[in-house]
Amino acid sequence: MKYEPNAPALLQTIDFVLATPGPNPIRQEMCHPHQVVLDPTGKFIICPDLGADMIRTFRIDQINGMLEECPAFAVAPGAGPRHAIFVGSPGAQAASVIARSVVMYVVFELTNTVTSYEAAYPPDGGYPRFQAIETSSTFGNNPVPAGAAAAEISLVGLDLIIISNRNSPLSFSPSFSDSSTVASDSLSLFRLSADGALNFLKLYPAGGSFPRHFSVNKAGDLVAVGLQMSGKVVIFKRDTQKGENLQPVAEIDGLGEVTCVVWEE
């Protein structure tokens, strides 16, 4: 390996061990820490562990950057927590329509659900505690297709949440190459309510198969969706006035199995 003088140095490794496999033997045969999310204070990270059915919390040492493991909290067996986001800031009303200070939203891959949790930060500086507010299907009031797997979640603007659903061909979207249509998985759109719960709006075609990841530009008017099994990225234009209206405007294909898409701004 070539020496890189400015390469980051490894500071710490934390190993996770699952003593007993979870209810889903295919996806929960071992720990699967799926994401690391910085909390609004910048002092903690949370890590949804899909294999262990728990949300892990770590305190960040503000001097040396090392992680101190805090008590994790368990979720429903077989739920499979995958990704999460925070909305709000401790000690102040959230910069959105919700009245609670901080709410964490977790997407569960194996049950195709999303749960909102109120985050409480003790005044003595202890680790955050999470209290469930509500759980909803990522498909709203629509039936959940067999084999569906919820993936990504993102806050868009002040009060719109988008969740991607893989292996869920509920709809069709226009093909960019001709006038035909193509099978498409879906994006779920939700509106935040004042108590932190989610109000389902609609399902939108994702533009292809397996929307494993998507990201929103800084202006909030473009959504790039990475379609793993279609091998392409589709760009949607978002109406920032009406909020939930998405219109496909561009795509690039031939990319192989797309697992991540990031805006360079």
C-alpha positions as CSV (number, residue, x, y, z in Angstrom):
1,M,0.0,0.0,0.0
2,K,1.3,3.4,-1.0
3,Y,2.0,5.7,2.0
4,E,-0.3,8.8,2.0
5,P,1.0,11.4,4.5
6,N,-2.3,13.2,4.7
7,A,-4.5,10.1,4.8
8,P,-6.8,9.9,7.9
9,A,-5.5,7.7,10.7
10,L,-7.7,5.0,12.2
11,L,-8.5,6.0,15.8
12,Q,-11.0,3.4,17.0
13,T,-12.8,0.2,16.0
14,I,-16.0,-0.9,17.7
15,D,-17.1,-4.5,17.0
16,F,-20.7,-5.7,17.3
17,V,-21.6,-9.3,18.1
18,L,-25.0,-10.8,17.8
19,A,-25.4,-13.8,20.1
20,T,-28.6,-15.1,18.6
21,P,-29.9,-14.5,15.0
22,G,-33.0,-12.4,14.7
23,P,-36.4,-13.5,13.3
24,N,-35.4,-12.9,9.7
25,P,-32.6,-15.5,9.2
26,I,-31.5,-14.0,5.8
27,R,-31.1,-10.4,6.9
28,Q,-30.5,-10.9,10.6
29,E,-27.9,-13.6,10.8
30,M,-25.5,-11.0,12.3
31,C,-25.2,-7.4,13.2
32,H,-25.8,-5.0,10.3
33,P,-25.0,-1.4,11.4
34,H,-26.5,0.3,8.4
35,Q,-25.9,4.0,8.9
36,V,-24.3,6.5,11.2
37,V,-26.2,9.8,11.9
38,L,-24.9,12.8,13.7
39,D,-27.5,14.1,16.2
40,P,-28.5,17.9,16.3
41,T,-26.2,18.6,19.1
42,G,-23.1,17.3,17.3
43,K,-22.2,15.3,20.5
44,F,-23.8,12.0,19.7
45,I,-24.2,9.6,16.8
46,I,-26.9,7.0,16.4
47,C,-26.5,3.8,14.4
48,P,-29.5,1.7,13.3
49,D,-28.5,-1.9,13.5
50,L,-30.7,-3.9,11.1
51,G,-29.5,-7.3,12.2
52,A,-29.7,-6.8,15.9
53,D,-33.0,-4.8,15.9
54,M,-31.6,-2.0,18.0
55,I,-30.7,1.7,17.7
56,R,-27.1,2.2,19.0
57,T,-26.0,5.5,20.5
58,F,-22.5,6.8,21.0
59,R,-21.2,9.9,22.7
60,I,-18.4,11.8,20.8
61,D,-15.5,12.9,22.9
62,Q,-15.2,16.6,22.0
63,I,-11.5,16.6,22.5
64,N,-10.1,13.5,20.8
65,G,-13.1,12.4,18.7
66,M,-13.3,8.9,20.3
67,L,-16.7,7.2,20.8
68,E,-18.2,6.2,24.1
69,E,-20.9,3.6,23.7
70,C,-24.2,4.6,25.4
71,P,-27.1,2.2,26.2
72,A,-28.8,1.1,23.0
73,F,-32.6,0.7,22.8
74,A,-34.3,-2.3,21.2
75,V,-37.0,-2.1,18.6
76,A,-39.6,-4.7,17.6
77,P,-38.1,-8.1,16.8
78,G,-37.7,-8.5,13.0
79,A,-38.3,-4.8,12.2
80,G,-34.8,-4.2,10.8
81,P,-34.0,-0.5,11.4
82,R,-32.1,0.8,8.4
83,H,-31.8,4.6,8.1
84,A,-32.8,7.6,10.3
85,I,-32.9,11.4,10.3
86,F,-33.3,14.0,13.0
87,V,-35.6,17.0,12.8
88,G,-35.2,19.9,15.2
89,S,-32.8,21.2,17.8
90,P,-32.6,20.8,21.6
91,G,-33.8,23.7,23.7
92,A,-35.6,25.3,20.8
93,Q,-38.7,24.7,18.7
94,A,-37.8,22.7,15.6
95,A,-37.2,24.6,12.4
96,S,-40.3,23.0,10.9
97,V,-43.9,22.6,11.7
98,I,-43.4,20.3,14.6
99,A,-43.8,21.5,18.2
100,R,-41.4,19.1,19.8
101,S,-37.8,20.1,20.1
102,V,-36.2,17.0,18.5
103,V,-37.8,14.1,16.6
104,M,-35.9,11.2,15.1
105,Y,-37.5,9.2,12.3
106,V,-36.4,5.7,11.6
107,V,-37.2,3.6,8.6
108,F,-37.5,-0.2,9.1
109,E,-36.6,-2.2,6.1
110,L,-38.1,-5.6,7.1
111,T,-41.5,-4.3,8.2
112,N,-41.7,-1.4,5.7
113,T,-42.6,1.0,8.5
114,V,-41.4,4.4,9.7
115,T,-41.5,5.4,13.4
116,S,-41.1,8.8,14.9
117,Y,-39.3,9.1,18.3
118,E,-39.2,12.2,20.5
119,A,-35.6,12.7,21.7
120,A,-35.1,14.0,25.2
121,Y,-31.8,15.4,26.3
122,P,-31.2,15.4,30.1
123,P,-30.1,18.7,31.6
124,D,-27.2,17.1,33.3
125,G,-25.7,16.3,29.9
126,G,-26.6,12.6,29.8
127,Y,-27.2,10.6,26.6
128,P,-30.5,11.2,24.7
129,R,-33.5,9.0,25.4
130,F,-36.1,8.2,22.7
131,Q,-39.8,7.8,23.2
132,A,-41.9,6.4,20.3
133,I,-44.6,8.7,19.0
134,E,-46.2,6.8,16.1
135,T,-45.5,4.1,13.6
136,S,-46.8,4.2,10.0
137,S,-46.5,2.0,6.9
138,T,-44.1,3.4,4.3
139,F,-46.9,2.7,1.8
140,G,-49.5,4.7,3.7
141,N,-52.9,3.2,3.3
142,N,-51.8,1.1,0.3
143,P,-51.1,-2.7,0.6
144,V,-47.5,-3.6,1.1
145,P,-46.2,-5.7,-1.8
146,A,-44.6,-9.0,-0.9
147,G,-40.9,-8.7,-0.8
148,A,-40.9,-4.9,-0.5
149,A,-37.9,-3.3,1.4
150,A,-37.9,0.3,2.6
151,A,-34.6,2.0,2.1
152,E,-33.8,5.7,2.3
153,I,-35.4,8.6,4.2
154,S,-34.8,12.4,3.9
155,L,-36.3,15.7,5.0
156,V,-37.1,18.1,2.2
157,G,-37.7,21.7,3.0
158,L,-39.4,22.2,6.4
159,D,-42.1,19.6,6.5
160,L,-41.8,17.0,3.7
161,I,-40.3,13.6,4.2
162,I,-39.6,11.2,1.4
163,I,-38.9,7.5,1.8
164,S,-37.9,5.1,-1.0
165,N,-39.4,1.6,-1.4
166,R,-37.5,-1.1,-3.2
167,N,-39.0,-4.2,-4.8
168,S,-42.4,-2.6,-4.8
169,P,-43.6,-2.2,-8.5
170,L,-46.9,-0.4,-7.7
171,S,-46.7,2.1,-10.6
172,F,-45.2,3.0,-13.9
173,S,-43.2,6.1,-15.0
174,P,-42.5,7.6,-18.4
175,S,-39.5,6.2,-20.3
176,F,-37.1,8.9,-21.3
177,S,-36.1,7.1,-24.5
178,D,-39.5,6.8,-26.2
179,S,-43.2,7.0,-25.4
180,S,-43.4,3.7,-23.6
181,T,-43.6,3.1,-19.9
182,V,-41.3,1.2,-17.5
183,A,-41.9,-0.7,-14.4
184,S,-41.1,1.5,-11.4
185,D,-40.7,1.1,-7.6
186,S,-41.9,4.0,-5.5
187,L,-41.2,7.0,-3.4
188,S,-43.5,7.7,-0.4
189,L,-44.2,11.3,0.5
190,F,-45.3,12.3,4.0
191,R,-46.1,15.7,5.6
192,L,-44.9,16.4,9.2
193,S,-47.6,17.1,11.7
194,A,-47.3,19.3,14.8
195,D,-46.9,16.4,17.2
196,G,-44.1,14.8,15.1
197,A,-46.3,12.1,13.5
198,L,-46.4,11.6,9.7
199,N,-49.3,12.2,7.4
200,F,-49.2,10.1,4.3
201,L,-49.6,12.1,1.0
202,K,-49.0,9.8,-1.9
203,L,-46.8,7.3,-3.7
204,Y,-44.7,8.5,-6.7
205,P,-42.9,6.3,-9.3
206,A,-39.2,6.3,-8.6
207,G,-38.3,6.0,-12.2
208,G,-37.0,2.4,-12.2
209,S,-36.1,-0.5,-10.0
210,F,-34.6,-0.6,-6.5
211,P,-34.2,3.1,-5.4
212,R,-31.6,2.2,-2.8
213,H,-30.5,5.8,-2.3
214,F,-31.6,9.3,-3.2
215,S,-30.5,12.8,-2.3
216,V,-31.9,16.3,-2.5
217,N,-29.9,19.4,-3.6
218,K,-29.4,22.4,-1.4
219,A,-32.2,24.4,-3.0
220,G,-34.6,21.6,-2.3
221,D,-36.0,21.6,-5.9
222,L,-34.2,18.6,-7.3
223,V,-34.2,15.0,-6.1
224,A,-31.7,12.5,-7.6
225,V,-32.7,8.9,-7.2
226,G,-30.1,6.1,-7.5
227,L,-31.8,3.0,-9.0
228,Q,-29.6,0.0,-8.2
229,M,-31.2,-2.7,-10.4
230,S,-31.9,-0.3,-13.3
231,G,-28.3,0.9,-13.3
232,K,-29.3,4.6,-13.6
233,V,-30.0,7.9,-11.8
234,V,-33.2,9.8,-12.4
235,I,-33.6,13.5,-11.6
236,F,-36.9,14.8,-10.4
237,K,-37.9,18.5,-10.3
238,R,-39.8,19.4,-7.2
239,D,-42.4,22.1,-7.0
240,T,-41.2,24.0,-3.9
241,Q,-44.5,25.9,-3.7
242,K,-46.8,22.9,-3.6
243,G,-44.1,20.7,-2.1
244,E,-45.2,17.2,-3.0
245,N,-45.3,17.4,-6.8
246,L,-42.4,15.6,-8.5
247,Q,-41.6,15.6,-12.2
248,P,-38.9,13.5,-13.9
249,V,-36.6,15.8,-15.9
250,A,-33.5,13.9,-16.7
251,E,-31.7,10.5,-16.4
252,I,-28.4,8.9,-17.0
253,D,-28.1,5.1,-17.4
254,G,-25.5,2.4,-17.9
255,L,-24.1,3.1,-14.4
256,G,-24.1,-0.5,-13.1
257,E,-25.6,-1.1,-9.6
258,V,-26.1,2.4,-8.2
259,T,-25.9,2.4,-4.4
260,C,-25.4,6.1,-3.6
261,V,-26.0,9.4,-5.3
262,V,-24.6,12.7,-4.0
263,W,-25.0,16.3,-5.3
264,E,-21.7,18.2,-5.9
265,E,-22.5,21.7,-5.0
